[in-house]
Amino acid sequence: MAGNTEENTAGSGAGNEAFLERLSSRLSHAQLALDEATRSSYSIDQGPIVDRHLPLAVVWAESVENVQHVVRSCAAYGIPIVARGAGTGVSGGAHASKGCIVLSLERMNRILDLNPDDETAVVEPGVINAELNAAAAEHGLMYAPDPASFKISTIGGNVATNAGGLRCAKYGVTRDSVLALDVVMADGSLLHTGHQTFKGVAGYDLTALLVGSEGTLGIVVGVTVRLKYLPHEVHTVAAFYPDFRSAAAGVLAVGKARVQPAIMELLDNGTLKQLDEMNGSELQRRGRSLLLVQTDGFGAAAEAEVVRRVLAAGGAVVTTEASEEAEQLVELRRSSRGAEVDDEFRVGEDIAVPRSRLVDFVAELEAMASRYRVGLKVVAHAGDGNLHPTFWMDRVDEQTDAAALARLNAALDESIRVGLDMGGTITGEHGVGQYKLRWLGLEQPEPVRELQRRIKNLFDPAGILNPGKAI
């Protein structure tokens, strides 16, 4: 799955020299990097690499005017632009394209306004998710989307991929919390979409279209978000099961009890083993799979009691966690993706299926892992049917590795096909990026893809915004 590496030498040729001269004319020395080490560092995110290219340059924007200057300079010379936040994406959406510049928005990191009465905030794209939550918490509020990378990922990156997180079960994904956007278009003009109010249905919903567009339609330079109330009370229920399928069945049982948890996370034995090794915990001694349910709000205690009763009736060993351990379990889940970065021998997927097919899909994943002789560990946002299976192979030698990669790719392809056959999607929250383009045609028929290409052409006729990604 790893592709070729191609280097682009910054400043090679009269065209590049003229472009770089224009680009640098309205930027400080500290905002532009041409050295190979920096260009290499900013050339990839955490997703698998299909083809690696070094950008012509890396630019750090510090204002909307900086972004407009960069876009206008690139438009004048036909230079592609790959916008980037913290680089925590896992689908290759921020991988450098051939002949591009990488535009980092990490220095645009101000919270411009936080209105506790309106329960809204206006932020620049480089604001870290956790920092917005800390600021909101001072007013008894929170920003609901909480991807596992919330401590380091940016709001702009969350918007680009329509990121989700643990609280998706109750509070939805990023799109559900975005009210308005400020976007620099492909010609350098500035567009404001959306509204300050919670409700607003005038015209086409361009805000919703731009959220999740992965930087292919415009570059987000401002985000107005809706905040939620910080829960008065939180209760966590840990239910340990002898196997993963039984735990998946517990998810449906909670749904039938008509309880709406804020968090409902599922971890298989492979994940528990890794967490024990990483953290010195003893989760495996308590079961082979863990269903972690968190209720919140004034009714949290009553809802948690219903959850405990339902899960215990389904054969789980249910514990009433003390507050400190509950927080530790949630934090362990947030880190359950592990410290590894995906590569050709290890790929974490992002498949969502209808919740009613969760048990069936888990069974299929386990069967195909056995059939293809590949490793498997699974964590899931079980409340909304979004699974993150990770397939991996050990490196041995060149000949063995080639056969292993063939099996790994076969398992990946089959997991996608099976998920789609069950009414699912190839990505629940990570985005398509560069890596998942190989499967996009399986989910979206050509008329839909052609319409998307026409929308892309309308927003970006020269094709300079994050080419080769998302559609």
Beta strands, then each sheet from edge to edge (+ up, - down):
strand 1: 5-6
strand 2: 32-33
strand 3: 52-53
strand 4: 57-60
strand 5: 81-84
strand 6: 101-104
strand 7: 111-115
strand 8: 120-123
strand 9: 141-142
strand 10: 178-184
strand 11: 190-194
strand 12: 219-226
strand 13: 228-229
strand 14: 234-241
strand 15: 263-267
strand 16: 289-296
strand 17: 317-320
strand 18: 346-348
strand 19: 351-352
strand 20: 375-381
strand 21: 386-392
sheet 1: 1+ 3+
sheet 2: 2+ 4- 6- 5-
sheet 3: 7+ 8- 12+ 10- 11+
sheet 4: 9+ 13-
sheet 5: 17+ 14- 16+ 15- 20+ 21- 18+
sheet 6: 17+ 14- 16+ 15- 20+ 21- 19+
end
